[in-house]
Amino acid sequence: MAITPPRCPVCGGARVEPDRFGPGGVVFSSTVLRVPVASRPAPVVFTYIDVDDGPRVLTKVADATAALTPGQRVRFRGPDEFGDVSVEVIG
Ligand SMILES: [Zn+2]
């Protein structure tokens, strides 16, 4: 799978700089995808996370089969076996 370089969400420009957030955040919303996508076995739990002092991002939830509850605390983990960033519930 080709990885595309990051782009500015406003103008589409390629001149962007990395930033650091987290490693924690709070669940904004969550859902369960029950069909396999791009070689990932189902189910996959996707969750929008409001990152501490950062943006709202969409990520996978590690080792989960049910949607999370808004307000739950999570922590980012390193890339999983598919190279996807995921979070784990910490409270
Ligand atoms: Zn821009």
PDB file of the backbone (N, CA, C, O) and the ligand in Angstrom, with CONECT records:
HET     ZN  A 101       1
ATOM      1  N   MET A   1       0.845  -1.183   0.000  1.00  0.00           N
ATOM      2  CA  MET A   1       0.000   0.000   0.000  1.00  0.00           C
ATOM      3  C   MET A   1       0.883   1.235   0.000  1.00  0.00           C
ATOM      4  O   MET A   1       1.804   1.351   0.809  1.00  0.00           O
ATOM      5  N   ALA A   2       0.604   2.138  -0.893  1.00  0.00           N
ATOM      6  CA  ALA A   2       1.380   3.373  -0.970  1.00  0.00           C
ATOM      7  C   ALA A   2       0.977   4.312   0.159  1.00  0.00           C
ATOM      8  O   ALA A   2      -0.204   4.464   0.472  1.00  0.00           O
ATOM      9  N   ILE A   3       1.962   4.925   0.749  1.00  0.00           N
ATOM     10  CA  ILE A   3       1.704   5.914   1.794  1.00  0.00           C
ATOM     11  C   ILE A   3       1.805   7.295   1.162  1.00  0.00           C
ATOM     12  O   ILE A   3       2.805   7.629   0.526  1.00  0.00           O
ATOM     13  N   THR A   4       0.769   8.084   1.342  1.00  0.00           N
ATOM     14  CA  THR A   4       0.772   9.428   0.779  1.00  0.00           C
ATOM     15  C   THR A   4       1.355  10.405   1.794  1.00  0.00           C
ATOM     16  O   THR A   4       1.117  10.265   2.994  1.00  0.00           O
ATOM     17  N   PRO A   5       2.101  11.372   1.334  1.00  0.00           N
ATOM     18  CA  PRO A   5       2.669  12.348   2.271  1.00  0.00           C
ATOM     19  C   PRO A   5       1.585  13.226   2.855  1.00  0.00           C
ATOM     20  O   PRO A   5       0.539  13.414   2.232  1.00  0.00           O
ATOM     21  N   PRO A   6       1.814  13.770   4.045  1.00  0.00           N
ATOM     22  CA  PRO A   6       0.795  14.628   4.666  1.00  0.00           C
ATOM     23  C   PRO A   6       0.580  15.903   3.867  1.00  0.00           C
ATOM     24  O   PRO A   6       1.497  16.415   3.225  1.00  0.00           O
ATOM     25  N   ARG A   7      -0.637  16.400   3.918  1.00  0.00           N
ATOM     26  CA  ARG A   7      -1.019  17.631   3.221  1.00  0.00           C
ATOM     27  C   ARG A   7      -1.755  18.548   4.180  1.00  0.00           C
ATOM     28  O   ARG A   7      -2.371  18.087   5.141  1.00  0.00           O
ATOM     29  N   CYS A   8      -1.690  19.844   3.919  1.00  0.00           N
ATOM     30  CA  CYS A   8      -2.450  20.819   4.688  1.00  0.00           C
ATOM     31  C   CYS A   8      -3.937  20.590   4.428  1.00  0.00           C
ATOM     32  O   CYS A   8      -4.354  20.549   3.271  1.00  0.00           O
ATOM     33  N   PRO A   9      -4.761  20.436   5.499  1.00  0.00           N
ATOM     34  CA  PRO A   9      -6.189  20.200   5.297  1.00  0.00           C
ATOM     35  C   PRO A   9      -6.932  21.431   4.776  1.00  0.00           C
ATOM     36  O   PRO A   9      -8.070  21.316   4.323  1.00  0.00           O
ATOM     37  N   VAL A  10      -6.310  22.590   4.835  1.00  0.00           N
ATOM     38  CA  VAL A  10      -6.972  23.822   4.395  1.00  0.00           C
ATOM     39  C   VAL A  10      -6.711  24.090   2.920  1.00  0.00           C
ATOM     40  O   VAL A  10      -7.647  24.278   2.142  1.00  0.00           O
ATOM     41  N   CYS A  11      -5.425  24.106   2.532  1.00  0.00           N
ATOM     42  CA  CYS A  11      -5.096  24.485   1.153  1.00  0.00           C
ATOM     43  C   CYS A  11      -4.568  23.322   0.321  1.00  0.00           C
ATOM     44  O   CYS A  11      -4.391  23.465  -0.888  1.00  0.00           O
ATOM     45  N   GLY A  12      -4.311  22.165   0.950  1.00  0.00           N
ATOM     46  CA  GLY A  12      -3.803  21.030   0.202  1.00  0.00           C
ATOM     47  C   GLY A  12      -2.310  21.083  -0.050  1.00  0.00           C
ATOM     48  O   GLY A  12      -1.761  20.204  -0.715  1.00  0.00           O
ATOM     49  N   GLY A  13      -1.650  22.098   0.469  1.00  0.00           N
ATOM     50  CA  GLY A  13      -0.219  22.261   0.252  1.00  0.00           C
ATOM     51  C   GLY A  13       0.602  21.185   0.935  1.00  0.00           C
ATOM     52  O   GLY A  13       0.167  20.592   1.922  1.00  0.00           O
ATOM     53  N   ALA A  14       1.788  20.936   0.407  1.00  0.00           N
ATOM     54  CA  ALA A  14       2.668  19.893   0.939  1.00  0.00           C
ATOM     55  C   ALA A  14       3.613  20.416   2.014  1.00  0.00           C
ATOM     56  O   ALA A  14       4.360  19.638   2.606  1.00  0.00           O
ATOM     57  N   ARG A  15       3.593  21.723   2.276  1.00  0.00           N
ATOM     58  CA  ARG A  15       4.506  22.289   3.264  1.00  0.00           C
ATOM     59  C   ARG A  15       3.856  22.199   4.649  1.00  0.00           C
ATOM     60  O   ARG A  15       3.138  23.108   5.066  1.00  0.00           O
ATOM     61  N   VAL A  16       4.112  21.110   5.344  1.00  0.00           N
ATOM     62  CA  VAL A  16       3.576  20.876   6.679  1.00  0.00           C
ATOM     63  C   VAL A  16       4.717  20.495   7.608  1.00  0.00           C
ATOM     64  O   VAL A  16       5.779  20.061   7.161  1.00  0.00           O
ATOM     65  N   GLU A  17       4.488  20.661   8.909  1.00  0.00           N
ATOM     66  CA  GLU A  17       5.500  20.319   9.895  1.00  0.00           C
ATOM     67  C   GLU A  17       4.915  19.347  10.909  1.00  0.00           C
ATOM     68  O   GLU A  17       3.733  19.440  11.240  1.00  0.00           O
ATOM     69  N   PRO A  18       5.721  18.418  11.406  1.00  0.00           N
ATOM     70  CA  PRO A  18       5.211  17.494  12.434  1.00  0.00           C
ATOM     71  C   PRO A  18       4.964  18.214  13.747  1.00  0.00           C
ATOM     72  O   PRO A  18       5.575  19.245  14.028  1.00  0.00           O
ATOM     73  N   ASP A  19       4.062  17.662  14.547  1.00  0.00           N
ATOM     74  CA  ASP A  19       3.788  18.199  15.869  1.00  0.00           C
ATOM     75  C   ASP A  19       3.596  17.019  16.812  1.00  0.00           C
ATOM     76  O   ASP A  19       3.477  15.880  16.363  1.00  0.00           O
ATOM     77  N   ARG A  20       3.567  17.281  18.111  1.00  0.00           N
ATOM     78  CA  ARG A  20       3.425  16.205  19.095  1.00  0.00           C
ATOM     79  C   ARG A  20       2.228  16.484  19.986  1.00  0.00           C
ATOM     80  O   ARG A  20       2.011  17.614  20.424  1.00  0.00           O
ATOM     81  N   PHE A  21       1.439  15.419  20.253  1.00  0.00           N
ATOM     82  CA  PHE A  21       0.277  15.495  21.129  1.00  0.00           C
ATOM     83  C   PHE A  21       0.244  14.237  21.983  1.00  0.00           C
ATOM     84  O   PHE A  21       1.023  13.303  21.792  1.00  0.00           O
ATOM     85  N   GLY A  22      -0.683  14.247  22.928  1.00  0.00           N
ATOM     86  CA  GLY A  22      -0.956  13.039  23.705  1.00  0.00           C
ATOM     87  C   GLY A  22       0.108  12.769  24.751  1.00  0.00           C
ATOM     88  O   GLY A  22       0.809  13.683  25.184  1.00  0.00           O
ATOM     89  N   PRO A  23       0.229  11.500  25.160  1.00  0.00           N
ATOM     90  CA  PRO A  23      -0.231  10.286  24.493  1.00  0.00           C
ATOM     91  C   PRO A  23      -1.657   9.876  24.841  1.00  0.00           C
ATOM     92  O   PRO A  23      -2.106   8.814  24.409  1.00  0.00           O
ATOM     93  N   GLY A  24      -2.376  10.683  25.606  1.00  0.00           N
ATOM     94  CA  GLY A  24      -3.711  10.297  26.016  1.00  0.00           C
ATOM     95  C   GLY A  24      -4.776  11.099  25.308  1.00  0.00           C
ATOM     96  O   GLY A  24      -4.493  12.075  24.613  1.00  0.00           O
ATOM     97  N   GLY A  25      -6.021  10.663  25.503  1.00  0.00           N
ATOM     98  CA  GLY A  25      -7.139  11.373  24.924  1.00  0.00           C
ATOM     99  C   GLY A  25      -8.446  10.819  25.451  1.00  0.00           C
ATOM    100  O   GLY A  25      -8.463   9.926  26.298  1.00  0.00           O
ATOM    101  N   VAL A  26      -9.548  11.364  24.936  1.00  0.00           N
ATOM    102  CA  VAL A  26     -10.884  10.989  25.377  1.00  0.00           C
ATOM    103  C   VAL A  26     -11.717  10.601  24.161  1.00  0.00           C
ATOM    104  O   VAL A  26     -11.641  11.243  23.113  1.00  0.00           O
ATOM    105  N   VAL A  27     -12.509   9.546  24.312  1.00  0.00           N
ATOM    106  CA  VAL A  27     -13.372   9.086  23.226  1.00  0.00           C
ATOM    107  C   VAL A  27     -14.449  10.127  22.931  1.00  0.00           C
ATOM    108  O   VAL A  27     -15.167  10.567  23.830  1.00  0.00           O
ATOM    109  N   PHE A  28     -14.551  10.516  21.650  1.00  0.00           N
ATOM    110  CA  PHE A  28     -15.621  11.402  21.196  1.00  0.00           C
ATOM    111  C   PHE A  28     -16.790  10.566  20.686  1.00  0.00           C
ATOM    112  O   PHE A  28     -17.941  10.816  21.045  1.00  0.00           O
ATOM    113  N   SER A  29     -16.495   9.574  19.848  1.00  0.00           N
ATOM    114  CA  SER A  29     -17.516   8.653  19.358  1.00  0.00           C
ATOM    115  C   SER A  29     -16.825   7.379  18.905  1.00  0.00           C
ATOM    116  O   SER A  29     -15.606   7.352  18.735  1.00  0.00           O
ATOM    117  N   SER A  30     -17.614   6.309  18.709  1.00  0.00           N
ATOM    118  CA  SER A  30     -17.010   5.019  18.404  1.00  0.00           C
ATOM    119  C   SER A  30     -18.009   4.136  17.671  1.00  0.00           C
ATOM    120  O   SER A  30     -19.217   4.240  17.883  1.00  0.00           O
ATOM    121  N   THR A  31     -17.495   3.264  16.805  1.00  0.00           N
ATOM    122  CA  THR A  31     -18.361   2.337  16.086  1.00  0.00           C
ATOM    123  C   THR A  31     -17.594   1.053  15.775  1.00  0.00           C
ATOM    124  O   THR A  31     -16.365   1.019  15.843  1.00  0.00           O
ATOM    125  N   VAL A  32     -18.330   0.007  15.437  1.00  0.00           N
ATOM    126  CA  VAL A  32     -17.722  -1.281  15.118  1.00  0.00           C
ATOM    127  C   VAL A  32     -17.953  -1.583  13.644  1.00  0.00           C
ATOM    128  O   VAL A  32     -19.087  -1.537  13.167  1.00  0.00           O
ATOM    129  N   LEU A  33     -16.886  -1.890  12.928  1.00  0.00           N
ATOM    130  CA  LEU A  33     -16.972  -2.299  11.528  1.00  0.00           C
ATOM    131  C   LEU A  33     -16.909  -3.820  11.502  1.00  0.00           C
ATOM    132  O   LEU A  33     -15.917  -4.416  11.924  1.00  0.00           O
ATOM    133  N   ARG A  34     -17.976  -4.446  11.003  1.00  0.00           N
ATOM    134  CA  ARG A  34     -18.069  -5.902  11.083  1.00  0.00           C
ATOM    135  C   ARG A  34     -17.774  -6.615   9.774  1.00  0.00           C
ATOM    136  O   ARG A  34     -18.069  -7.802   9.635  1.00  0.00           O
ATOM    137  N   VAL A  35     -17.190  -5.901   8.810  1.00  0.00           N
ATOM    138  CA  VAL A  35     -16.741  -6.520   7.558  1.00  0.00           C
ATOM    139  C   VAL A  35     -15.248  -6.275   7.431  1.00  0.00           C
ATOM    140  O   VAL A  35     -14.770  -5.204   7.805  1.00  0.00           O
ATOM    141  N   PRO A  36     -14.493  -7.249   6.908  1.00  0.00           N
ATOM    142  CA  PRO A  36     -13.049  -7.041   6.768  1.00  0.00           C
ATOM    143  C   PRO A  36     -12.745  -5.989   5.699  1.00  0.00           C
ATOM    144  O   PRO A  36     -13.371  -5.960   4.640  1.00  0.00           O
ATOM    145  N   VAL A  37     -11.781  -5.135   5.997  1.00  0.00           N
ATOM    146  CA  VAL A  37     -11.377  -4.085   5.065  1.00  0.00           C
ATOM    147  C   VAL A  37      -9.860  -4.094   4.959  1.00  0.00           C
ATOM    148  O   VAL A  37      -9.150  -4.098   5.964  1.00  0.00           O
ATOM    149  N   ALA A  38      -9.375  -4.098   3.715  1.00  0.00           N
ATOM    150  CA  ALA A  38      -7.931  -3.985   3.463  1.00  0.00           C
ATOM    151  C   ALA A  38      -7.122  -4.975   4.293  1.00  0.00           C
ATOM    152  O   ALA A  38      -6.135  -4.598   4.924  1.00  0.00           O
ATOM    153  N   SER A  39      -7.531  -6.223   4.295  1.00  0.00           N
ATOM    154  CA  SER A  39      -6.854  -7.348   4.951  1.00  0.00           C
ATOM    155  C   SER A  39      -6.918  -7.324   6.475  1.00  0.00           C
ATOM    156  O   SER A  39      -6.335  -8.189   7.129  1.00  0.00           O
ATOM    157  N   ARG A  40      -7.625  -6.336   7.056  1.00  0.00           N
ATOM    158  CA  ARG A  40      -7.799  -6.342   8.507  1.00  0.00           C
ATOM    159  C   ARG A  40      -8.984  -7.235   8.850  1.00  0.00           C
ATOM    160  O   ARG A  40     -10.069  -7.049   8.299  1.00  0.00           O
ATOM    161  N   PRO A  41      -8.800  -8.207   9.753  1.00  0.00           N
ATOM    162  CA  PRO A  41      -9.921  -9.079  10.107  1.00  0.00           C
ATOM    163  C   PRO A  41     -10.986  -8.330  10.912  1.00  0.00           C
ATOM    164  O   PRO A  41     -10.668  -7.486  11.749  1.00  0.00           O
ATOM    165  N   ALA A  42     -12.241  -8.649  10.646  1.00  0.00           N
ATOM    166  CA  ALA A  42     -13.354  -8.044  11.385  1.00  0.00           C
ATOM    167  C   ALA A  42     -13.531  -8.773  12.713  1.00  0.00           C
ATOM    168  O   ALA A  42     -13.154  -9.939  12.827  1.00  0.00           O
ATOM    169  N   PRO A  43     -14.089  -8.116  13.704  1.00  0.00           N
ATOM    170  CA  PRO A  43     -14.507  -6.712  13.712  1.00  0.00           C
ATOM    171  C   PRO A  43     -13.342  -5.776  14.002  1.00  0.00           C
ATOM    172  O   PRO A  43     -12.356  -6.157  14.634  1.00  0.00           O
ATOM    173  N   VAL A  44     -13.477  -4.555  13.530  1.00  0.00           N
ATOM    174  CA  VAL A  44     -12.520  -3.495  13.856  1.00  0.00           C
ATOM    175  C   VAL A  44     -13.304  -2.361  14.506  1.00  0.00           C
ATOM    176  O   VAL A  44     -14.323  -1.914  13.980  1.00  0.00           O
ATOM    177  N   VAL A  45     -12.822  -1.907  15.643  1.00  0.00           N
ATOM    178  CA  VAL A  45     -13.476  -0.797  16.340  1.00  0.00           C
ATOM    179  C   VAL A  45     -12.744   0.493  15.965  1.00  0.00           C
ATOM    180  O   VAL A  45     -11.540   0.633  16.178  1.00  0.00           O
ATOM    181  N   PHE A  46     -13.505   1.425  15.402  1.00  0.00           N
ATOM    182  CA  PHE A  46     -12.970   2.742  15.060  1.00  0.00           C
ATOM    183  C   PHE A  46     -13.516   3.768  16.032  1.00  0.00           C
ATOM    184  O   PHE A  46     -14.681   3.714  16.426  1.00  0.00           O
ATOM    185  N   THR A  47     -12.668   4.695  16.410  1.00  0.00           N
ATOM    186  CA  THR A  47     -13.048   5.684  17.413  1.00  0.00           C
ATOM    187  C   THR A  47     -12.431   7.041  17.096  1.00  0.00           C
ATOM    188  O   THR A  47     -11.252   7.146  16.759  1.00  0.00           O
ATOM    189  N   TYR A  48     -13.257   8.073  17.214  1.00  0.00           N
ATOM    190  CA  TYR A  48     -12.720   9.429  17.182  1.00  0.00           C
ATOM    191  C   TYR A  48     -12.231   9.769  18.580  1.00  0.00           C
ATOM    192  O   TYR A  48     -12.957   9.614  19.562  1.00  0.00           O
ATOM    193  N   ILE A  49     -10.991  10.233  18.655  1.00  0.00           N
ATOM    194  CA  ILE A  49     -10.368  10.588  19.925  1.00  0.00           C
ATOM    195  C   ILE A  49     -10.070  12.080  19.942  1.00  0.00           C
ATOM    196  O   ILE A  49      -9.474  12.614  19.006  1.00  0.00           O
ATOM    197  N   ASP A  50     -10.490  12.753  21.019  1.00  0.00           N
ATOM    198  CA  ASP A  50     -10.049  14.121  21.260  1.00  0.00           C
ATOM    199  C   ASP A  50      -8.733  14.015  22.018  1.00  0.00           C
ATOM    200  O   ASP A  50      -8.712  13.761  23.223  1.00  0.00           O
ATOM    201  N   VAL A  51      -7.646  14.211  21.300  1.00  0.00           N
ATOM    202  CA  VAL A  51      -6.314  14.055  21.873  1.00  0.00           C
ATOM    203  C   VAL A  51      -6.053  15.180  22.866  1.00  0.00           C
ATOM    204  O   VAL A  51      -6.402  16.333  22.611  1.00  0.00           O
ATOM    205  N   ASP A  52      -5.436  14.844  24.002  1.00  0.00           N
ATOM    206  CA  ASP A  52      -5.106  15.859  25.015  1.00  0.00           C
ATOM    207  C   ASP A  52      -4.276  16.966  24.363  1.00  0.00           C
ATOM    208  O   ASP A  52      -3.219  16.709  23.787  1.00  0.00           O
ATOM    209  N   ASP A  53      -4.770  18.190  24.465  1.00  0.00           N
ATOM    210  CA  ASP A  53      -4.073  19.354  23.890  1.00  0.00           C
ATOM    211  C   ASP A  53      -3.802  19.194  22.401  1.00  0.00           C
ATOM    212  O   ASP A  53      -2.821  19.730  21.886  1.00  0.00           O
ATOM    213  N   GLY A  54      -4.672  18.455  21.706  1.00  0.00           N
ATOM    214  CA  GLY A  54      -4.444  18.225  20.287  1.00  0.00           C
ATOM    215  C   GLY A  54      -5.735  18.138  19.510  1.00  0.00           C
ATOM    216  O   GLY A  54      -6.787  18.556  19.993  1.00  0.00           O
ATOM    217  N   PRO A  55      -5.662  17.596  18.306  1.00  0.00           N
ATOM    218  CA  PRO A  55      -6.826  17.535  17.431  1.00  0.00           C
ATOM    219  C   PRO A  55      -7.719  16.327  17.728  1.00  0.00           C
ATOM    220  O   PRO A  55      -7.399  15.506  18.587  1.00  0.00           O
ATOM    221  N   ARG A  56      -8.825  16.230  17.019  1.00  0.00           N
ATOM    222  CA  ARG A  56      -9.681  15.046  17.026  1.00  0.00           C
ATOM    223  C   ARG A  56      -9.210  14.156  15.883  1.00  0.00           C
ATOM    224  O   ARG A  56      -9.116  14.603  14.740  1.00  0.00           O
ATOM    225  N   VAL A  57      -8.912  12.886  16.194  1.00  0.00           N
ATOM    226  CA  VAL A  57      -8.388  11.973  15.184  1.00  0.00           C
ATOM    227  C   VAL A  57      -9.191  10.674  15.178  1.00  0.00           C
ATOM    228  O   VAL A  57      -9.780  10.285  16.187  1.00  0.00           O
ATOM    229  N   LEU A  58      -9.202  10.011  14.018  1.00  0.00           N
ATOM    230  CA  LEU A  58      -9.851   8.707  13.876  1.00  0.00           C
ATOM    231  C   LEU A  58      -8.791   7.635  13.996  1.00  0.00           C
ATOM    232  O   LEU A  58      -7.754   7.711  13.339  1.00  0.00           O
ATOM    233  N   THR A  59      -9.041   6.623  14.840  1.00  0.00           N
ATOM    234  CA  THR A  59      -8.056   5.574  15.058  1.00  0.00           C
ATOM    235  C   THR A  59      -8.741   4.248  15.364  1.00  0.00           C
ATOM    236  O   THR A  59      -9.938   4.200  15.645  1.00  0.00           O
ATOM    237  N   LYS A  60      -7.967   3.185  15.305  1.00  0.00           N
ATOM    238  CA  LYS A  60      -8.458   1.866  15.701  1.00  0.00           C
ATOM    239  C   LYS A  60      -8.314   1.711  17.211  1.00  0.00           C
ATOM    240  O   LYS A  60      -7.531   2.409  17.854  1.00  0.00           O
ATOM    241  N   VAL A  61      -9.096   0.770  17.762  1.00  0.00           N
ATOM    242  CA  VAL A  61      -8.970   0.427  19.174  1.00  0.00           C
ATOM    243  C   VAL A  61      -8.395  -0.979  19.248  1.00  0.00           C
ATOM    244  O   VAL A  61      -8.968  -1.922  18.701  1.00  0.00           O
ATOM    245  N   ALA A  62      -7.275  -1.115  19.919  1.00  0.00           N
ATOM    246  CA  ALA A  62      -6.598  -2.401  20.016  1.00  0.00           C
ATOM    247  C   ALA A  62      -7.407  -3.377  20.852  1.00  0.00           C
ATOM    248  O   ALA A  62      -7.963  -3.012  21.887  1.00  0.00           O
ATOM    249  N   ASP A  63      -7.467  -4.631  20.390  1.00  0.00           N
ATOM    250  CA  ASP A  63      -8.058  -5.731  21.150  1.00  0.00           C
ATOM    251  C   ASP A  63      -9.490  -5.463  21.595  1.00  0.00           C
ATOM    252  O   ASP A  63      -9.892  -5.901  22.673  1.00  0.00           O
ATOM    253  N   ALA A  64     -10.266  -4.750  20.782  1.00  0.00           N
ATOM    254  CA  ALA A  64     -11.651  -4.438  21.150  1.00  0.00           C
ATOM    255  C   ALA A  64     -12.605  -5.056  20.136  1.00  0.00           C
ATOM    256  O   ALA A  64     -12.274  -5.184  18.958  1.00  0.00           O
ATOM    257  N   THR A  65     -13.794  -5.439  20.603  1.00  0.00           N
ATOM    258  CA  THR A  65     -14.827  -5.966  19.715  1.00  0.00           C
ATOM    259  C   THR A  65     -16.136  -5.200  19.868  1.00  0.00           C
ATOM    260  O   THR A  65     -17.102  -5.472  19.154  1.00  0.00           O
ATOM    261  N   ALA A  66     -16.173  -4.247  20.792  1.00  0.00           N
ATOM    262  CA  ALA A  66     -17.373  -3.439  21.016  1.00  0.00           C
ATOM    263  C   ALA A  66     -16.990  -1.968  21.023  1.00  0.00           C
ATOM    264  O   ALA A  66     -15.872  -1.599  21.384  1.00  0.00           O
ATOM    265  N   ALA A  67     -17.944  -1.135  20.616  1.00  0.00           N
ATOM    266  CA  ALA A  67     -17.702   0.308  20.587  1.00  0.00           C
ATOM    267  C   ALA A  67     -17.403   0.835  21.975  1.00  0.00           C
ATOM    268  O   ALA A  67     -17.900   0.307  22.970  1.00  0.00           O
ATOM    269  N   LEU A  68     -16.592   1.874  22.038  1.00  0.00           N
ATOM    270  CA  LEU A  68     -16.272   2.519  23.309  1.00  0.00           C
ATOM    271  C   LEU A  68     -17.342   3.546  23.646  1.00  0.00           C
ATOM    272  O   LEU A  68     -18.168   3.906  22.807  1.00  0.00           O
ATOM    273  N   THR A  69     -17.311   4.005  24.884  1.00  0.00           N
ATOM    274  CA  THR A  69     -18.276   4.982  25.373  1.00  0.00           C
ATOM    275  C   THR A  69     -17.653   6.372  25.346  1.00  0.00           C
ATOM    276  O   THR A  69     -16.523   6.551  25.801  1.00  0.00           O
ATOM    277  N   PRO A  70     -18.377   7.361  24.815  1.00  0.00           N
ATOM    278  CA  PRO A  70     -17.844   8.725  24.841  1.00  0.00           C
ATOM    279  C   PRO A  70     -17.424   9.107  26.255  1.00  0.00           C
ATOM    280  O   PRO A  70     -18.142   8.854  27.223  1.00  0.00           O
ATOM    281  N   GLY A  71     -16.249   9.720  26.356  1.00  0.00           N
ATOM    282  CA  GLY A  71     -15.712  10.132  27.643  1.00  0.00           C
ATOM    283  C   GLY A  71     -14.682   9.174  28.208  1.00  0.00           C
ATOM    284  O   GLY A  71     -13.951   9.539  29.130  1.00  0.00           O
ATOM    285  N   GLN A  72     -14.599   7.945  27.678  1.00  0.00           N
ATOM    286  CA  GLN A  72     -13.593   7.007  28.175  1.00  0.00           C
ATOM    287  C   GLN A  72     -12.196   7.531  27.859  1.00  0.00           C
ATOM    288  O   GLN A  72     -11.962   8.130  26.809  1.00  0.00           O
ATOM    289  N   ARG A  73     -11.267   7.289  28.797  1.00  0.00           N
ATOM    290  CA  ARG A  73      -9.868   7.680  28.588  1.00  0.00           C
ATOM    291  C   ARG A  73      -9.144   6.585  27.811  1.00  0.00           C
ATOM    292  O   ARG A  73      -9.333   5.396  28.067  1.00  0.00           O
ATOM    293  N   VAL A  74      -8.314   7.005  26.858  1.00  0.00           N
ATOM    294  CA  VAL A  74      -7.512   6.072  26.073  1.00  0.00           C
ATOM    295  C   VAL A  74      -6.082   6.592  25.988  1.00  0.00           C
ATOM    296  O   VAL A  74      -5.791   7.744  26.308  1.00  0.00           O
ATOM    297  N   ARG A  75      -5.207   5.701  25.547  1.00  0.00           N
ATOM    298  CA  ARG A  75      -3.799   6.046  25.364  1.00  0.00           C
ATOM    299  C   ARG A  75      -3.360   5.471  24.021  1.00  0.00           C
ATOM    300  O   ARG A  75      -3.728   4.350  23.669  1.00  0.00           O
ATOM    301  N   PHE A  76      -2.583   6.234  23.282  1.00  0.00           N
ATOM    302  CA  PHE A  76      -2.090   5.765  21.989  1.00  0.00           C
ATOM    303  C   PHE A  76      -1.032   4.704  22.170  1.00  0.00           C
ATOM    304  O   PHE A  76      -0.216   4.756  23.089  1.00  0.00           O
ATOM    305  N   ARG A  77      -1.067   3.718  21.251  1.00  0.00           N
ATOM    306  CA  ARG A  77      -0.061   2.668  21.187  1.00  0.00           C
ATOM    307  C   ARG A  77       0.716   2.837  19.909  1.00  0.00           C
ATOM    308  O   ARG A  77       0.303   3.580  19.019  1.00  0.00           O
ATOM    309  N   GLY A  78       1.819   2.168  19.809  1.00  0.00           N
ATOM    310  CA  GLY A  78       2.590   2.193  18.573  1.00  0.00           C
ATOM    311  C   GLY A  78       1.837   1.473  17.482  1.00  0.00           C
ATOM    312  O   GLY A  78       0.767   0.916  17.728  1.00  0.00           O
ATOM    313  N   PRO A  79       2.382   1.474  16.274  1.00  0.00           N
ATOM    314  CA  PRO A  79       1.727   0.792  15.159  1.00  0.00           C
ATOM    315  C   PRO A  79       1.521  -0.689  15.466  1.00  0.00           C
ATOM    316  O   PRO A  79       2.369  -1.333  16.084  1.00  0.00           O
ATOM    317  N   ASP A  80       0.366  -1.224  15.017  1.00  0.00           N
ATOM    318  CA  ASP A  80       0.092  -2.649  15.206  1.00  0.00           C
ATOM    319  C   ASP A  80       0.703  -3.455  14.058  1.00  0.00           C
ATOM    320  O   ASP A  80       1.488  -2.924  13.271  1.00  0.00           O
ATOM    321  N   GLU A  81       0.342  -4.736  13.966  1.00  0.00           N
ATOM    322  CA  GLU A  81       0.944  -5.601  12.960  1.00  0.00           C
ATOM    323  C   GLU A  81       0.628  -5.173  11.529  1.00  0.00           C
ATOM    324  O   GLU A  81       1.278  -5.628  10.588  1.00  0.00           O
ATOM    325  N   PHE A  82      -0.381  -4.286  11.357  1.00  0.00           N
ATOM    326  CA  PHE A  82      -0.727  -3.774  10.033  1.00  0.00           C
ATOM    327  C   PHE A  82      -0.118  -2.387   9.794  1.00  0.00           C
ATOM    328  O   PHE A  82      -0.279  -1.809   8.719  1.00  0.00           O
ATOM    329  N   GLY A  83       0.577  -1.865  10.798  1.00  0.00           N
ATOM    330  CA  GLY A  83       1.136  -0.525  10.682  1.00  0.00           C
ATOM    331  C   GLY A  83       0.156   0.560  11.056  1.00  0.00           C
ATOM    332  O   GLY A  83       0.434   1.745  10.868  1.00  0.00           O
ATOM    333  N   ASP A  84      -1.006   0.161  11.592  1.00  0.00           N
ATOM    334  CA  ASP A  84      -2.031   1.140  11.973  1.00  0.00           C
ATOM    335  C   ASP A  84      -1.803   1.640  13.401  1.00  0.00           C
ATOM    336  O   ASP A  84      -1.465   0.866  14.297  1.00  0.00           O
ATOM    337  N   VAL A  85      -1.989   2.919  13.590  1.00  0.00           N
ATOM    338  CA  VAL A  85      -1.954   3.470  14.952  1.00  0.00           C
ATOM    339  C   VAL A  85      -3.240   3.076  15.650  1.00  0.00           C
ATOM    340  O   VAL A  85      -4.310   3.086  15.042  1.00  0.00           O
ATOM    341  N   SER A  86      -3.143   2.735  16.904  1.00  0.00           N
ATOM    342  CA  SER A  86      -4.342   2.354  17.652  1.00  0.00           C
ATOM    343  C   SER A  86      -4.252   2.924  19.065  1.00  0.00           C
ATOM    344  O   SER A  86      -3.216   3.429  19.496  1.00  0.00           O
ATOM    345  N   VAL A  87      -5.389   2.822  19.772  1.00  0.00           N
ATOM    346  CA  VAL A  87      -5.437   3.244  21.171  1.00  0.00           C
ATOM    347  C   VAL A  87      -5.881   2.070  22.019  1.00  0.00           C
ATOM    348  O   VAL A  87      -6.449   1.100  21.520  1.00  0.00           O
ATOM    349  N   GLU A  88      -5.610   2.177  23.322  1.00  0.00           N
ATOM    350  CA  GLU A  88      -6.105   1.203  24.289  1.00  0.00           C
ATOM    351  C   GLU A  88      -6.826   1.967  25.389  1.00  0.00           C
ATOM    352  O   GLU A  88      -6.477   3.105  25.705  1.00  0.00           O
ATOM    353  N   VAL A  89      -7.835   1.328  25.967  1.00  0.00           N
ATOM    354  CA  VAL A  89      -8.616   1.959  27.021  1.00  0.00           C
ATOM    355  C   VAL A  89      -7.810   1.946  28.313  1.00  0.00           C
ATOM    356  O   VAL A  89      -7.234   0.921  28.675  1.00  0.00           O
ATOM    357  N   ILE A  90      -7.767   3.084  29.013  1.00  0.00           N
ATOM    358  CA  ILE A  90      -7.063   3.142  30.290  1.00  0.00           C
ATOM    359  C   ILE A  90      -7.996   3.581  31.416  1.00  0.00           C
ATOM    360  O   ILE A  90      -7.559   3.697  32.561  1.00  0.00           O
ATOM    361  N   GLY A  91      -9.239   3.821  31.123  1.00  0.00           N
ATOM    362  CA  GLY A  91     -10.155   4.198  32.197  1.00  0.00           C
ATOM    363  C   GLY A  91     -11.472   4.704  31.671  1.00  0.00           C
ATOM    364  O   GLY A  91     -12.353   5.061  32.453  1.00  0.00           O
TER     365      GLY A  91
HETATM  366 ZN    ZN A 101      -2.359  25.313   3.937  1.00  0.00          ZN2+
END
